[in-house]
């Protein structure tokens, strides 16, 4: 009887192990197939992006930069080099060349750089990170040259000139009275200062970036880790006059792209400083976004988390692209549970943005990649249109995903 019992137990154990192997194998196979499907979707979207920007190149007047395209009017809108988005076009071209592993756009990049480089001396804007680091910074990352380094150092000097010790921030927008306006977007421009500090050995750039981030950490965020868009400081005393929005639904609402700028910005802060308080902040912002009851299942947010007409409110593909790219970096700095959550959310966003709903058909959309971006609803500009920064961060997110798959 005992022998029979042992025999039966051994058969049961073998069958259990066999079942476990089959289930595990099937699970791994399913996971691999899902991963392969997304990689194919990304390859398709990147190929489409190359074709779109090849088409866009031909629409651009000399020394003009793409802003958006209005399909109803079939109107392609452009800007000069001093517009805050000027760096995204060459930056996207650089990313697409990097992805293709061949210089498809080299001539066009060099042409644009000849015009854009004068902005290194522009002290009237806080957006030199967007303008010069997304462009010349990416070029220098792939092919460091003394000329690129000089342009980036001058850009960092121009950006640092807008810092005020009393306020503890880099000024975003100039005002005629004693207002000192700082927007959450400015977190995206600090990476240029970290590069300048590392390249030159001058710690003052590093210190300015840290002070700006600390002041923003203290004043821009609510208890739930959502952020205001604009803080108006008194330029003479450094005290807060106002906490408000410019592009969001209301002063106390959570404007989606503003949340994405904060998430990305504090993730970069942690990368640059390894100070855990910045990692904690990035995680807190990520949790606010991903756990929000108004975040759709496909993870592309409404233009404002508190928009009054949800679920009929417009989505903002540009905010989704920034969030995806930020999460793909943040997942490398956190524990396994958070890492899986952030990776899954980023994958979902990329899947959504590379679907027919958001990915433009070839030869349409003015050559832009993504549809359904939202620029400035209160000002009634750039509503439900392609946006150059949406394209940039979408391509960046896809490249980050591909690089991380290669590592794994």
N, C-alpha and C positions, 0 to 999 in steps of 0.2 A: 504493500500500500504506500509506504514511504517512497519507494523507488518510482512508483507510478506518479506520485505527487511531484517529485523532483523533475521527472520527465516532462510533465505537463507545464510546470513552471518555466522550464527551459524553453519549451516551444513558445509559450506566451511572451517570454522576454525577447526571443528572437524576432517574433512578429511585431512586437512593440518598437524594437529598434528599427526594423525594416520600414514600418509605417512612419516613424519619425524621420528617417532618411528621405522617404518619398515626399513627405510634407515639406521638409526643409528644402529639398531640391526643387520642388514645384514653386515654393515661395521665392527662392533665389532666381529661378528662371523667369518668374513673373516680374520680379523687381528689375532684372536685367533687360527684359523686353520693354518694360515701361521706360527705363533709362535710354535704351536704344531708340525708342520711338521719339523721345524728346530731342535726342541728339540729331536725329534726321530732320526733325521740325526746325531745329536751330540752324542746321546747315542750309536748309531751304530758305529760311528767313535771312540768313547772311548773304546768300547768293542773290536773293531778291533785293537786298539792301544795296549791294554793289551795282546792280542794274538800275535801281532807282536813283542813286547818287550820280551815276554816269549820265542819266537823263537830266537830272537837276543841273549839273554842270553847264549844260548847253543853254539853260534858261537864264543863267545868272549874268546880268550886266557887269561890266568891268568894275572892280573895286566895290562891289556890293555883296552882301551876305544874306543868306536865306533867313527869313523870319517865320513865315507861315504861308499857307495857300487857302484861298476861299473857293471851294468847289462850286458853290452856287453862282459866283461871279466869274469863275475861272480866272481868278486874279492871284498872281504870285507876288507876295509882298517881301521886300528886301530892306536891308539897313546899311548904314555905313559901318566902318570898323569900330566906332566908339560906342555902338550899341552893346549892351551887356552880353548878348548871345553870340558875338562875332567869333569866339573861339570854338564854338561847338561844331561848326561846319568843317573846318580843317581837322579838328579832333576826331570827328566821326570818320573822315577819310583816312586818317592815320590808323585808326582801329580796324577799318575794313582792309587796308593793305596788310596789316599785321595778321589778320585772320586768313587772308588769301595767300599769305607767304610770298607775295610778289608785288612789285611797285606799280599797281594799277593806276593809282592817283598821284604818283610822285610829282609829276609836272604841275598838276593843279594845286597841290599842297604848296609847292615852292612859289607858284604865282600868287597865291593868297598871302603867304608869309611876307612877301615883299611889301604888301600894303599894310598888313596887320601889325608888323613890328614897331611901327611908330607909336602904338598905344603903350609901349613900355614906359613912356614918360607922362602918361595920363594920370594926373593926381586928382581928377574930379570925380572918380568912381571907386567904389569898394569892390567892384566885380572883376578885378584884375586876375583873380584866381581862375574864374570861369573863362575869361578872355585869353589869358596868356599861359596858364598852366595846363588847361585842357588841350591847348594847341601846341605851343613850343615845349611845354613840359613833357607831353607824350612823345614828341619828336626827339627830345633830348634823352628820354628814357631808353629809346630804341637805338639812337645813334648820337651819343654825346659829342657836342662840338663846342669850341670856345665861343662861337657866335651865339649859339642857343643859350649858353650859360650866361653870357653878358646881358642878353635880352631879359632873361628870367631874373637876374640880380637887379637890373634897373626896374623891372616890374615890381619886385618885392620892396624896393626902396620907395616907389611911388605909393604902394599900398600902405606901407608902414607910416608914411607921412600923414595919414588920416587917423592915426591913433591919438587918443587924448588920455593922459595919465589920470586926470581927475575923474573922468567918467569910467575909465578902465575898459574902453571899447574903441574899435575902429568905426568911424562914422560911416553910415550907409548912404543916407541922402542929405544933401545940403539944405539948410533952411535959412530964411531971412531973419527970423527972430532968434531967441536964445534956445530954441529947440535943437536937440542933438539926437537924431533919429537912427535907431539901430534895428535892423531886421534879422530874423532868424536865418535867412538865406546867407548871411555873411559868414556863417560857420563853414560854408563851402569854400571860402577863399583863403582859409588859414593854411591849407596844405602847401601853398606857394611859399609861405613864410618858413615853414619847417624845412622845405627844400633849401631855401636860401641860407638858413642857419647852418645846416649840415654842410653845404657846399663851401661857404665862406669861412666857417668857424666863428662867425659873429653871433653870439648868444642873444643879442637884443631882439632878433627876429623871432626866435623861439619864445622869449619872454612875452612879447606882444601877443603872440598867438595864445599862449596860456592865460594871460590876463583877460583877453577878450572872451575866451571860452569859459573862464571862471565867473566873470560878470554875467554872461549870458545864462550860465547854469543857475545862478542865484536869482535872476530877475525875469527870465523869459518863460519859465515853466510854472504850470499850475500844480496843485497837489496830485492830480492824476497823471502827471507827466506829459500832458498835452502842452503845446506852446502857443504863446501869443505870436502874432506876426511882427508887430512893431512895438518897441519900447521907446518912448520919447523921454529923454533925460534933459535936465537943465544943464546947458553947456557951461554955466558959471559955477554951479555947485555940485554937479554930478548926481543930484537927486532925481528920482523918477517923477515925471509930470503926468504921464499917461501910459496906459497899456491898451493897445488897440489893434485893429486889423486894417489892411489896405486892400488885399485881394481876397480875403475870406468873406464868409456870409455875415458874421457879426464879431464884435470885439471879443466876446467870450466863446466864440466857436473855434473848432479845430480845423483850420484850413489844411486840406490834405497835403499839398506840396510843401507847406511849412513844416508839417510833421516829418516828411521825408527828408527835408534838408537837415533837420535836427538829428535824425537817426544816422544819416550818412556822416554828418559833421562830427558827432561824438565818437563814432566808430573810428574815424581817422585820428581823432585826438588820442584815443587809446593806442592805436598803432604807433603814433609818433612819440608818445611819452611813457607808455606802459603804466600810467597812473590809473589805478583800479576805479577811482571815482568816475572816470569817463566811460569805462566799460559798464559800470553799474547804470550810468545814465543812458547809454545806448540800449542796454537791455530793457530798461524801464520804458523807453520810448517804443521799442519794438513790441513790448507786451501791450502797451496802450493801443497800438495800431492793430495788432493781430487778434486781440481779444475784444475789440470794439464791436458792440452788437450791430452797428451799421456797416461793418465791412462785409461786402458781398462774398459769397462762397468762392468766386473765381479770383478773389483777392485784389482786384483792381478797384481802388477806392472811388467813392463819389468825390466830387471836387471839394466838398467840405463835409467832414464827418457829421456836422449838424445842419446840413442843408435842409430847408423846410419841406421840400417836396420829395424826399426819399420815400419809396424806391424809384420815383420817376426823375430824380435829379441826374444831371450829367455826370458821367465818370471822367476821371482825369488820367489818361494813359501815361502822361509824363510823371505824375506822382507815383504810379505803379512801377514804372521803370526805375526810378531812383530808389524806391523801397527794395525792389528785387536785387539791385546791385549792392546796396548797403548790407542786406541780409546775407548775401553770399560771402561778404568779407567777415561780417560779425560771427557767422557760424564757426569760424576758425578759432575764435577767442573764448568760447563759452563751453560749459559742460555738455555731455552727450545728449541729454534730454533737450536742452535748448537748441543745440546744434542741429538735431534732427528736425525740430519744429521749424527753425529758420530756413533750413535747406528745402524742406517740403513747401513752405510758403513761397519761397523764391521760384521754385520749379513751377508751381501753380501759376504765378504771375507771368512767367515766361511763356508757358503754354497758352495762357489767355491772350497775351499780346501778340503771339505769333499765329493766332487763329485768324480766320477770314474776317471776323468782326473788327479786328484792330489793324491787321497787316494790310497795307494798301496793295491793290492790284498793280501790276507792272505798267508803267507809263501813265499812272494816274496820281492824284494827290500832290501835284506839283513836283513829284520826285521824292517827296518825304516818305519815310518808312511807315510811321505809325499814324493812324487816324485817332480821332476823339481825344484830343488834348484840350485842356481848359486853361487859358491864360489869366484873364482878369474880368470876371463877371461883373463886379461892381462898376467897373469903368466901361463895361459893354464892349470889350475888345478881346479878340482871339478866343472865341467861344465855340467849342466843338470843332476844332481844327487841328492840323498837324503842328507840332512845335519842334524846333531844332534841338532843344535840350532833351525832349522826350526821345528822339532818335538816338542822341549821343549815349544816354544812360541805358537805353535798351540794348544797343550794340555792346556796350561795356558789360552789361549783365550777362549777355550770351557768351561773350569771351571768357568772363570769369567762371561761368558754369563749365565751359569746355575744358578750361585749364584744370579745374578741380577734379573733373572726371578723369583726366589724364593722370593726376597724382594718385587717385584712389586705385 
